[in-house]
């Protein structure tokens, strides 16, 4: 076994602090019990994980997304990609776990594997945490180590043990730097949901609490955001409700896979069509930079902001040229420049066009949220409509969530039933 000697019979000081960071000082037993499950696959969809109670979707949905990432990058939709055996499931779980753990611990060579010897340990909060052990693992041997110890992922406490492994390997100092507000536990005391910091850590590797691009200064306070294009994306119904704005690093990830957030649950949307995503272009950078000067989020800036915008993008910005462009882009003298006009003027040839028609799949790990209580992928045919009017459907939360990325999307779902994101 590729482990470095030391084992501990009780949690070390740092792990104790990480557990407090996760749960807070007071923990309800029923909330803890919701999180005591392993990574279990559906009998009806052998590559889909099942969630038994509300709460652990903050770990399960990102794990599912990284399982899908491996499938998309190694199979084709016309293959029988859904058919896998037990050993294949272990391999998928191992690959996904390594992806999540490695990106969360960039720069670390030694990882801390949290486990228990007794698989039948009592599912009581204090007793469970009293028997945790820590084993150090060399990152170079991580995949072999996971393969040899995959049972810990699939047994009763697999979700929690993996969460603690990610956090302990990342380190308490780094966690505190990224989380920021240490008064709020990563698992909600009242409802058991994972915080945005926990979700972001599992998706991107960084436990920041915001979903916008990069850091922002608000009222003199530095707020940490997503620092680069993510491997897995994120969209949320809360953006439709105007509680937040998700940045392009999450909306346009490296792979056509998105964790979707409702107000209570996380699901996953994915496609085999890689044209739905792209590496960040100069046009993407320009659009993102434009929004820095668009304080109201209304897709326009004042003409006074044009010169600093051009300077920030390393474009020609002398007074004569700026005045010429102002008169062209603001021909009616309104004192504003619209985002589409700016992009057409400087970056029209770099704009990437989303396919008009594509196939998507939706995953919801809770049996009660699936037709016939069977966890399966639901397939849909998506169409991007040519329209100037966004169709708002208040009773279709999934569509409202997706419209934060594709404003004019319509999806016909197989079976005629729109999947639930709750």
Buried (B, 14 or more C-beta within 10 A) or exposed (E): EEBEEEEBEEBEEBBBBBBEBBBBEEBEEEBBBBBBBBBBBBEBBBBBBBBBBBBBBBBBBBBBBBBBBBBBEEEEEEEEBBEBEEEEBBBBBBBBBBBBBBBBBEEBEEBBBBBBEEEEBEBEBEEBBBBBBBBBBBBEBBBBBBBEBBEBBBBBBBBBBBBBBBBBBBBBEBBBEBBBEEEBBBBBBEEBBBBBBBBBBBBBBBBBBBBBBBEBEEEEEEBBBBBEBBBBBBBBBBBBEEEBBBBBBBBBBBBBBBBBBBEEBBBBBBBBBEEBBBEBBEBBBBBBBBBBBBEEEEBBBBBEBBBBBBEBBEEEBEEEEBEEBBEEBBEEEEEBBBBEBBBEEBBEEEEEEBEEEBEBBBBBBBBEBBEEEEBBBBBBEBBBEEEEEEEEEEEBBBBBBBBBBBBBBBBEBEEEEBBBBB
